[in-house]
């Protein structure tokens, strides 16, 4: 997490009140890139962080140590006893593992104040099935995120943050195009392409989380689909060398640092920790999803964001998640 310290003081916006009030955030994809930087920033702002990511030998100790350093660097003193960080292993390619991980988090933490999801991949591969038969890219970018959000709702609803808890999926809010084949090819099994996979994940995120946000039992939760912009991370590691090299060159020229990106992404969370969120919903509606641009300003939905599309994608998500034992019926419970 060393890169998180570079400009932390330049982006500090929190008050002592925020720092001293116990809060807990779950960050999925916390072992690298944007997720790693966001975890550090939230730890620095007084959150106990549940870092979720793929496991490897020594990773749990490394993650907890680095998050503790993030907390201490901000406070310049001994870590507050109420701030406790932890690492939860989970391979988000597997919806069964997502279900198991989320169940463990809810079991151990009755209250969650923020859920941030950043897991992803950048490839030019075609439809590549996971062990459960779903496309790898769509699983990381949407199915697993939908599952985490649905399963963690009981603890999110128990949050006492002044502005309400936050669920943020960081992908392509306000940037992607609509995926027009959501009815004829909902799982991208027939006409898969890099563009369809990107638009599908972004479009589905808008529709699914908007539906989740409008359910009566979830209206105290702030659901946000954000876009990080161009960030200098290890994004594109899976790409062939002839594409990865120019990507790395462009990142050095114009990519923002992960810590700067994190400072924008956590802004609505910090706002909710002290008061009301600063974002405005599309069309100034009183309910539903927030879209956030890379600079933490309010964004827009696509022109095909309709009730018909919402219900169609919700039905598809229910079928895919249902195969892994994740029921969307529970999302409506009070």
N, C-alpha and C positions, 0 to 999 in steps of 0.2 A: 504493500500500500504506500510505498515511499512517494509515488507520484502524486498522491492525494495531499501531501504536505506542502507542495511547491508554492501554491498560491492560496492556501486555505484562509489566511488572514484577510485576503482581499475580498473574500466572498462571505464573511461572517455577517449574518443578519439576525441572529437569534438573541434573545434576552436572557438574563439570569433565570427568569421565571420558566422559560422553556427548558433551559438546561437542567433545572432542578426538579422538574416534574417527571416521574417515571413514565417511560414510553417504550414500546417495543415495535420493531420493524422486521418484517421478513423480506429478504432480498434473494430472489432466485436468479442464478447466474452470477453469483457473488465472487467467483474465484478469479475472474479476469475482466479486463476492459472497463466498460461503463459500470457494470454491476459492482465490480470491485471498488471503483472510485465512489460510487453512491453509498456503499456500505461504510466506507471510511468517513464520508461526510456526515452521515446520519449518526455514526458513533461519536464523532466530534461534537455533534449537537445534542448529545445526551440520550440518544436512543440505545436501548439494548438491542443488538442486531442478531437475528437468526439468519446466518448465511447458508444458503442452499446451493449445492453444486455437485459436480462429479467428484468422486472420492479417489484419492491415491495415497500411498504411504506418506505419513507425516503431514498431510494437508490440514487435518482438523486442528492440530496444534499450531501450525503456521498461521491459519486464518484467525484463530482466537487471539494469538499473540499480536498480530498486526492490527486487529480491531482495537485491542486494548491500548496499543501505542497511539492509535488515532484519537482515542478518548483522552489519553494523558496529554498528548501534544496540545490539545485544545484547552484543557483545564490548567495545564502547567502545575498540576498537583496530583496527589494520589487519586486513583480512580474511585468515583463514588460507589459505595457498596451496592447501590440499587441498579447499577449498570453492569449487566452480565451478558457477555457475548457467547455465541455457540455456533458450531458448524453441523449441518445436517446433510448427509450424503444423499444424493438423488440423481439418477440418470433420467433426464426429462424426455428422452426418446421413449421411455416406457411409461404409459399412463398408469399401469399397475404400481410402479414405483412412486409415481406422483401421488397416487391415492394413499399409499402407505406412509409416505413422508408427511403429507398434509394431516393425516389422522394423528400421527405422533405429535405434531406441532399443536394441534387443537387439544389433544389430551394433556399436554404439559403446560400450555399457555391459554388460559381462559379469556385473555384479552390481547388483541393485536391492534395496533394503531395505524400501521401502514403495511401494504404489500406492494413490492416493486418487482416487476418481472422483466428480465433482460436477456434470457436465454435465447440463443440463436446460432445461425450458421450462414456462411456465404459460399455457395457453390454454383456450378453450372451443370450439375448432374440432372438427369431426368427423374421421373418418379422412382424413388428408392424406398422400399418398404422397411419399416421397423419390424421388430419381432412380432408385433401385434397387427402388422399389415397396413399401417397408416404411413403416409409419406413422411420421411424424416423432417424435411424442412417445414412442412405445414404443422407437424407435431410440435416442434420446438417453438414456432412462431405463433401458433394459435391453440391447438388442442390442449397442450399441457398447461398453457396459461389460463384457458377457460376452466380447466379442471382445478387448478390451484385456487383460483378465485372462488369457485363454487364451494369447494370443500372447506375453505377457511372462513366462510361467512359467519358461522356461529361466534367465533372469537372476534371478528371485525365488528360485529353488531354490538359487542360489549365494550367497545372503546369509549373512553370518556374525554377524548380530545375536544377542546372547545368548538372547533370547526368541523368536527366529524372525522372519522378515519378515512384513509386514502387507499384506493386500489389503482395502481398505475401499471399499464403495459406499455413498454417503451419499444416502439417499432416504426410506424410510418404514419402517425396521426396527421391528417391534413395534407399528406404528400402523395399517397397512393391513389391510383385510379380505381373505379368500381370494377369488381369482377363480375362480368355479365352472365357467366355460365353457372351461376350458383344453383340453378335448378336442374339443368341438364347434365352437369358434371360437378356435383358439389364437393367431391373428394379429390378432384383433379386426376382421376384415373384414366380418362380418355384423351384429353387434349392438354397434357402437361407441358408447361414451358416455364422458363425462369420468370418471365413477366407475369404469367398467370399465377404462379406460386406466390410472388410478391404481392400482387394486387389481391389475391384471394385471402391471404393472411391479414392484410391490412383492412380490407372491406369487411371480412368476418369479425374482426376485432371491434370495429365501429358498431356493427349490428348487434352482436352478442352482448357487449358490455352496456350498450344503450338499453337493451331489454332488461338486463340485470339491474341497472340503475333505477329503472322505472317501477320495479316491483315494490309494493308498499313497505315490506319489511326491510328493504335496502335503501330507502330514500334518505337515510341519515349518512350514507356512505358516499364519498366523492370518487366516482369512477373516471379515470383519465386515460385516454390514448394519446401518447406523445410521440414526437419524432426527435431523435437526438441530433440530427444534422450530421455533418461529416466530421468524424472524430478519429484521432490518431491512436488506434488500438491495434490489436492483432486480428481485426476483422479481415476475413478472406484467407485465413490460414489454409483452408481446405481447397483453395483455388489452385490451378496449375501455375507453374512458375512464370509463364509468359503473361499471365494476367496479374499475378500477385506482385511482381516487381513494379509495374507502373502504378498499381494501387498504393504501394508503400511510398513511392516517390511523391504522389499527389498528397498523401497524408502528411508528409513532411512539409510540403509547400503550403497547404491550406487547411489541414485538419486541426481542429481545436483539441486541446489536451483533455484526457478523461476527467481530470479534476474540474476543469472549467465547465465541461458538459454537465457534470454532476451538480455543480452549483445551480444551474438552471433547472435541472430535473427535480431537485429536492425542494425548490421554492414553494410549490403549493402545499407540500407536506409540512414545512415549517410554518407557513401561514395558518394552516389548520391547527397546528399545535398551540398557537397563541390567539387565534380568532377565526375569522372567516376566510375562505379561499378567495384568491384574487382573480381567478379565471371567470369568464362569462361563457355560458353554454351557447352553442350555435342557435341562432335565431332568438336568443335571449329567453329560451324556454325555462320554466321553473323546475323541470325535472329532466333527468337523462344524463347522458355522457358529456364530459368535457373533452374537447380536442385541444392539445397544447403544442405549439410550435417549438422549435429548437431553442428559442430565446425566452421561453416561459410565457409567451403571449398566447391569447386565445386563437384557436384555429377553426376550420370549417369542416363539415361533413361533405360527402360526395352528393351529387345530384340524384343518385339512385338509392339514397337512403330512405326507403319506404317501409311502411308497416308490413307489406307483403314480403319484402326481402328479409326483414327482421324475423318474421315467423318462419320463413323457409330455412334460414341459417340456424335459428334456434332448434328447429326440428332435426336438422342434420347433426348439429353438435350433440343433441340429446342421444341420437343413435350411436355416434362414434364413442362418446364418453360412456354411454350405457354398457357397451361391450367390455369396458374395464371396470364396471361396477360403480361408476360415478353417476348418480342420479341428479338430474336438474330439477326434479320435483321438490327436492329439499331446499332449493334456493328461494322458494316462496314461503317457507315457514316463518312464523313470527317468533 
